[in-house]
């Protein structure tokens, strides 16, 4: 099964400093989100990369996303190898949840 790393999440204490640094690296700013609960995240894609990075305040390191063609096929491959048996989350290329 072909799996690709899509997003890596990294917690930071100073989102503005991280934003300035990544902008200075020439990375593309994909999103900048602030929520009422103190969550603040920015998403960048490094030049030439298929993987984005989310940097933010009040985020955890255990968050990352992989892109696959079929989550059913991935589940069938992971479970016999001792992988997770919980429901695998899924969203479409537009970010909308899918029932597949």
Secondary structure as UniProt FT lines:
FT   STRAND          4..11
FT   HELIX           15..24
FT   TURN            25..26
FT   STRAND          28..34
FT   TURN            36..37
FT   STRAND          40..45
FT   TURN            47..48
FT   STRAND          52..57
FT   TURN            61..62
FT   STRAND          64..67
FT   HELIX           71..80
FT   TURN            81..82
FT   TURN            93..94
//
